Amino acid sequence: MKKILSMALALFLGHIGSAQIVFSTDKEYKADIKVFAVDQAYKADLLVFKVNAEYKAKGNEGKWYFADADYKATKKVYFVDADYKADLRINFVDSDYKSKWIDKSKQHLMY
């Protein structure tokens, strides 16, 4: 019983601390979540900064690294063409310190 509990706890903690390595799929059914990129920060649930290295995409803070293959990603996203179709609305920002959650109730989507 202790062994099972320890393994479950390790998986849970590992999942929480996972990096935001994202892969943009070309098919909706392949995605974990549907995303819409809005043009203004105030319309977004999450402000995202695209980092240029995997190690910079730590935690669930809006710093995303776009992987070149789906098996390398922690989340697969599909960009939809309208905000009402999306699970998450994002706005890309130009500096890493600007990345943050606006609507924290949707934070679970990226765990």
Secondary structure as the mmCIF struct_conf table of DSSP 4:
data_model
#
loop_
_struct_conf.conf_type_id
_struct_conf.id
_struct_conf.beg_label_comp_id
_struct_conf.beg_label_asym_id
_struct_conf.beg_label_seq_id
_struct_conf.end_label_comp_id
_struct_conf.end_label_asym_id
_struct_conf.end_label_seq_id
HELX_RH_AL_P HELX_RH_AL_P1 LYS A 2 ILE A 16
TURN_TY1_P TURN_TY1_P1 GLY A 17 GLY A 17
STRN STRN1 ILE A 21 SER A 24
BEND BEND1 ASP A 26 LYS A 27
HELX_RH_3T_P HELX_RH_3T_P1 GLU A 28 LYS A 30
BEND BEND2 ASP A 32 ASP A 32
STRN STRN2 ILE A 33 ALA A 37
BEND BEND3 ASP A 39 GLN A 40
HELX_RH_3T_P HELX_RH_3T_P2 ALA A 41 LYS A 43
BEND BEND4 ASP A 45 ASP A 45
STRN STRN3 LEU A 46 LYS A 50
BEND BEND5 ASN A 52 ALA A 53
HELX_RH_3T_P HELX_RH_3T_P3 GLU A 54 LYS A 56
TURN_TY1_P TURN_TY1_P2 GLY A 59 ASN A 60
BEND BEND6 GLU A 61 GLY A 62
STRN STRN4 LYS A 63 PHE A 66
BEND BEND7 ASP A 68 ALA A 69
HELX_RH_3T_P HELX_RH_3T_P4 ASP A 70 LYS A 72
BEND BEND8 THR A 74 THR A 74
STRN STRN5 LYS A 75 PHE A 79
BEND BEND9 ASP A 81 ALA A 82
HELX_RH_3T_P HELX_RH_3T_P5 ASP A 83 LYS A 85
BEND BEND10 ASP A 87 ASP A 87
STRN STRN6 LEU A 88 PHE A 92
BEND BEND11 ASP A 94 SER A 95
HELX_RH_3T_P HELX_RH_3T_P6 ASP A 96 LYS A 98
STRN STRN7 LYS A 100 TRP A 101
BEND BEND12 ILE A 102 ILE A 102
HELX_RH_3T_P HELX_RH_3T_P7 LYS A 104 MET A 110
#
